[in-house]
Amino acid sequence: MASFWEQVKQLFERAEESSPAHPAVHEMIERGPEESADFDRWKNTLAKRRLIDWLMDQYAVYLSDGRQDRSIDFLDTPSSKGFVIHFHETNYTKAEVTHFFHYLKERVQSLEYRLQISDRRIFSRSGWVETQERHYLKPRNKYAEGEAINQRFGNITIELELRDDQVRNLRLRATIYKDALYREGENFGALMSAL
């Protein structure tokens, strides 16, 4: 059996050699009672309302070909739609952004989506430690033989990126399938309105 110091040394070596594909830490996201209570309080704050209103305003500006805020970008490809908020460009706290991350998951679940996985990966980058938290959701489907599958808005991934435990970016991406097995995906604007 390795000595205590050998175990510590091995832990640091694994952390140094970690990568997105091989993180030093990979665990499921679990919130304790205190964090859940803080989240419930946050949902009733002006900060939450301001953030949602800002996101919808920025989406409207994006649709009208205007110049949205530099702290947000929108993704629009044939199979994926979404946004990334560069929270390092804003004054929101880590707690507020973390609550928003969980809030988006909760809103998507209310649209007849099921949570496939919520996980956290921590690994080394050149010059910082990166933490990626992710909620991956899929539509709840009732399969009927001979009928195309209703994919709703597609599979939805919500990711929160931290660098050295400081919030960096939050991404939401809806990916639809272009396949005869699936019905046409619903409009991303409807998903944005539902959020």
C-alpha positions in Angstrom: 0.0 0.0 0.0 1.3 3.5 -0.9 2.2 5.9 1.9 0.0 8.9 2.5 2.5 11.2 0.8 2.7 8.9 -2.2 -1.1 9.1 -2.5 -1.0 12.9 -2.3 1.7 13.0 -4.9 -0.3 10.7 -7.2 -3.4 12.9 -6.8 -1.5 16.0 -7.8 0.0 14.2 -10.8 -3.4 13.1 -12.0 -4.7 16.7 -11.6 -1.8 18.0 -13.7 -2.4 15.4 -16.4 -6.1 15.9 -16.5 -8.1 17.0 -19.6 -11.7 17.4 -20.7 -11.7 13.8 -21.8 -9.9 12.6 -18.6 -10.9 15.0 -15.8 -9.3 14.9 -12.4 -12.8 15.0 -10.9 -16.0 13.7 -12.6 -19.0 13.7 -10.3 -22.8 14.2 -10.4 -24.2 17.6 -9.4 -26.1 17.4 -6.1 -27.4 20.4 -4.2 -27.8 20.4 -0.5 -30.8 21.7 1.4 -29.1 25.1 2.0 -28.3 25.7 -1.7 -31.8 24.5 -2.6 -33.3 27.0 -0.2 -31.1 29.8 -1.6 -32.2 28.9 -5.1 -35.9 29.0 -4.1 -35.3 32.5 -2.6 -33.4 33.6 -5.7 -36.3 32.7 -8.0 -38.4 35.4 -6.3 -35.8 38.2 -6.7 -35.5 41.2 -9.0 -32.0 39.9 -10.0 -33.7 36.8 -11.6 -36.3 38.9 -13.4 -33.6 41.3 -14.6 -31.5 38.5 -16.0 -34.4 36.9 -17.8 -35.6 40.2 -19.2 -32.1 41.1 -20.4 -31.8 37.7 -22.1 -35.1 38.1 -23.9 -34.2 41.7 -24.9 -30.9 40.5 -26.3 -32.6 37.8 -28.3 -35.0 40.3 -29.8 -32.1 42.6 -30.8 -30.4 39.6 -32.3 -33.5 38.7 -34.4 -33.8 42.2 -35.6 -30.1 42.2 -36.8 -29.2 44.8 -34.2 -26.1 44.9 -32.2 -26.6 42.9 -29.0 -24.5 43.3 -25.9 -20.9 42.0 -26.1 -21.6 39.7 -23.2 -23.8 37.4 -25.3 -23.6 35.5 -28.5 -26.2 33.4 -30.3 -25.7 30.1 -32.1 -27.7 29.5 -35.3 -26.8 26.4 -37.4 -29.1 24.0 -39.3 -29.0 21.5 -36.4 -28.2 23.6 -33.3 -29.5 26.8 -31.9 -28.6 28.5 -28.6 -26.7 31.2 -26.8 -23.6 31.7 -24.7 -23.5 34.4 -22.0 -20.0 35.6 -21.2 -20.6 36.2 -17.5 -17.0 37.3 -16.9 -18.1 40.4 -18.8 -21.0 41.1 -16.3 -21.4 41.9 -12.6 -23.4 38.8 -11.7 -22.1 36.8 -8.8 -21.2 33.1 -8.9 -24.2 32.3 -6.8 -26.6 34.2 -9.1 -25.1 32.5 -12.2 -25.3 29.1 -10.6 -28.9 29.7 -9.7 -29.6 30.8 -13.3 -28.0 27.6 -14.5 -30.3 25.5 -12.4 -33.3 27.7 -13.2 -32.8 27.0 -17.0 -32.8 23.3 -16.3 -35.9 23.6 -14.2 -37.7 25.6 -17.0 -36.7 23.1 -19.6 -38.0 20.2 -17.5 -41.3 22.0 -17.2 -41.6 21.6 -21.0 -41.9 17.9 -20.8 -38.2 17.2 -20.8 -36.4 14.7 -18.6 -33.0 15.1 -17.1 -30.6 12.7 -18.7 -27.5 13.7 -16.6 -26.2 16.6 -14.4 -22.5 16.3 -14.0 -19.4 18.3 -13.1 -15.9 17.8 -14.6 -12.8 19.5 -13.2 -9.5 19.4 -15.1 -6.3 21.4 -15.8 -5.8 23.9 -18.6 -2.7 25.8 -19.4 -2.7 28.4 -16.6 -6.0 27.6 -14.9 -8.2 24.9 -13.5 -11.5 24.5 -15.4 -14.8 23.3 -14.0 -17.6 22.4 -16.4 -21.0 21.8 -15.0 -23.6 20.4 -17.4 -27.3 19.5 -17.5 -28.3 17.4 -20.4 -32.0 17.0 -21.1 -34.1 15.0 -23.6 -37.8 15.3 -24.5 -40.2 12.9 -22.8 -41.5 10.8 -25.7 -44.3 8.3 -26.1 -43.3 6.0 -28.9 -46.0 4.8 -31.3 -45.0 2.4 -34.0 -45.1 4.0 -37.5 -45.2 7.6 -36.1 -42.3 10.1 -36.2 -40.9 10.9 -32.8 -41.7 14.3 -31.4 -38.3 15.9 -30.7 -39.8 19.2 -29.4 -36.8 21.6 -29.4 -34.3 18.7 -29.7 -31.8 17.6 -27.0 -30.8 20.5 -24.7 -27.5 21.0 -23.1 -26.9 23.7 -20.5 -23.3 24.2 -19.5 -21.6 26.4 -16.9 -17.9 27.1 -17.3 -15.7 28.3 -14.4 -12.0 29.1 -14.5 -10.2 28.9 -11.1 -13.7 28.8 -9.5 -14.7 32.1 -11.2 -17.7 32.1 -13.5 -16.7 32.4 -17.2 -19.6 31.4 -19.6 -23.0 29.8 -19.6 -24.2 28.0 -22.7 -27.6 26.7 -23.7 -27.7 24.6 -26.9 -30.7 22.9 -28.5 -29.8 20.2 -31.1 -32.4 18.8 -33.4 -32.2 15.7 -35.5 -32.6 15.8 -39.3 -33.9 12.3 -39.7 -37.0 10.6 -41.0 -37.5 9.0 -37.6 -38.2 12.5 -36.0 -40.8 15.2 -36.6 -39.5 18.6 -37.5 -38.1 20.4 -34.5 -40.0 23.2 -32.9 -38.9 26.9 -33.3 -36.1 28.0 -31.0 -37.9 31.3 -30.5 -40.7 29.3 -28.7 -38.1 27.7 -26.4 -36.7 31.2 -25.6 -40.2 32.5 -24.8 -40.8 29.5 -22.5 -37.6 30.2 -20.6 
